[in-house]
Amino acid sequence: MSELGTILPSAKWYQYYINPFELMGLQDKYASADDINSNQIKKLKKLLLQEIELEDGKIAWMPNLNIDKAKALNVCNELHNKNLLEFHLNVFNNKPLLNFLSRGDCTCFDVNLENVFLVFKQQNKTFNANTVLILINQFNLVVAETIKAKQFTILNQLFNCRYWVPSARLQLLTQSTVAIINKNLKKLEKFLDRINHQVIHWRMISKILYQNSLFDIINQLPQDLFWEQQAKILELLNYIAVALANKENFTVAVQILEAAQQFNFKSKKYDDLISKNLQIIINKRFTKDNKTTIPHKKHNNNTQSKDPTVIAINKHLNSLEKILNKAEHQIIHWRMISKILYKNSLLATINESPQDLFVEQKEKVLSLLNAIAITVANKDNFTLAAQILEAAQKFSFKSKKYDALISKNLQIVTKKSFAKNNKTTIPHNRHNNSNQFKKLNIKNKQKNTKQNTKKNTPYSDNYSTTSRWLYILIIIYILAILSLSFG
């Protein structure tokens, strides 16, 4: 007795295939197309149309099918095509195959029925360019229903039908399965964006792996068709675990990597990587040395996925670049910088990431802040320049180059040394698209000191002489009033 049966509910039968011989109620089997009795076929077709008319589209020998005359004629007329005739005859003579294509019965995939399976395996000639899409469409429908019903143990058996699909069409056979997997992988990818901003609990990961059955689906699929999806989920789990461990969330990190170890078909690379990272987390080695981070494979575009943290950082860096471009022509306020660094969490995101990650972004944010500070300082906005450089000093993991550069420029801005010496410039690496370093000259708006003294001296002398005569006149006036009063 077969362990498999009809997976599809009756409402989904006959969606992609109706066999014309079965539709007409043929009882006998024809060994070949040459043996077909055309008179018998005509008679059966006439009886079929009468049945449809009398029963309003229902057919006694094909339960759960409702069909009109026009569609029934189209199905029967396919027998006029030689290739389709042979296809329909081969399927009609192979009842397990017929039941799968029309009603989703998976008996033909049951390896316990060795004879039926071998017959099916020999049906390569049945599926050609004109008919293979029937198999592919029905298969995707059955697989989706199988996963929905959580009948995962037969998934691997179902994919035995890949032997009848040409290599050029093989990708179509995995469409529904890949769509279901990717839906769950996208949920895991969202956690990468949340790690720096919220607490990640094991139940959030567990729901995807077990409640949504991603674990069972991946483990039951053939490795040769789904190696990319299998590698991607292991990479994502490893990446999430490392990020959590570097934030000292060791418990969830261990749970995730232990779950990753239970996946079948792990490549040697991921098998070793996950085991190594799990051991590091258990030993908590990184807590003894702040400079130690967990080695891991960065999740990136090479696996057809983008790191949400990189996307977020780059978005903020673009905002800083826009401010730098505006700094030469308009007034820049501290709130514009502060919003990016604090409200949008660029400072926290950079500081909370492991030292070995996002090196390029860390260098770029320091370069931008330094360049903006110098630009506003050269426009005599020393207060804002100092605020920006002080904020830049708060970034962790600064390279020796930027640590020294920012400290030096902050000292120059604070002392306002460029105001005392017209030739003083603030040394810096100008941030631009070409990554070339340029020197920015200080623009001192004050005029020459000797010229200022020469112009201001007469103004100062006139002011003091006028004041002296005014005081004398006031005293004389007061004395005159007093003499009249006493006189």
Summary of the structure (lengths in Angstrom):
residues: 487
radius of gyration: 40.4
end to end distance: 145.4
largest distance: 157.9
contacts: 1396
relative contact order: 0.05
helix: 68%
strand: 1%
